[in-house]
Amino acid sequence: MRRVRRFGAGLRQRRTQRRLFQLVTAGCVLALAPSAWLWIAAGDRVGTVASAPSAPVAVVFGAGLFDGKPSPYLAHRLDAAVDLYRAQKVQAILVTGDNGRDGYDETDAMRDYLVEHGLPQIRVVGDYAGFDTWDSCTRAHRIFGVDRAVLVSQDFHVRRALALCEAAGIDSYAVGVPEWRDATWLYGGVREIPGAGKAALNVLMRPDPVFLGPKEEGIPRALADAAAAPRP
């Protein structure tokens, strides 16, 4: 009888372990499925400045400030946008960031950086209510009238931006800015796992941004200035 009881207890323990393993496996699959969707959906629309097609606008997403200046990651995004502009692949740049609290203004910091690097002020347009990637994408289309764009972000984030901007109505190509595989890059990559899940919900539900507001004419003015400028 003792052997029978021990056998029964061992059998129950193995069943419990198997169920736990199945639950953990199912949880991992569910957690990673949105990330897999982003990679598959991006297809061949993620590349470099050199491979990017021409588009009217480049959209640069905010990535934090250090002492009021663009963080290194944000500066690298802005450098890629400068390269796109100098290569005549885009005619205007929309910088979209967070200006939701006193003393923190990503958008003006990005605009100042681009102007300091030689871009005309009229060609750099700021969105001060890009509180997250979905808000930036849907506002770019609904408020600024962007229909086709090259998106600029780090390689770990740019596929999410691509999926969300496509869902918002923007025909997009994405430039993934490469970075050293350091702790910051690893943190950004891990953060994309829940970010991908949130992106899937945004695509399904299409919520309004935190702040919608009236239509802005900055991008039409920038493109009109580009059309009127003498060709080199």
Order of alpha helices (4+ residues) and beta strands (2+ residues): alpha-beta-beta-beta-beta-alpha-beta-alpha-beta-alpha-beta-alpha-beta-alpha-alpha
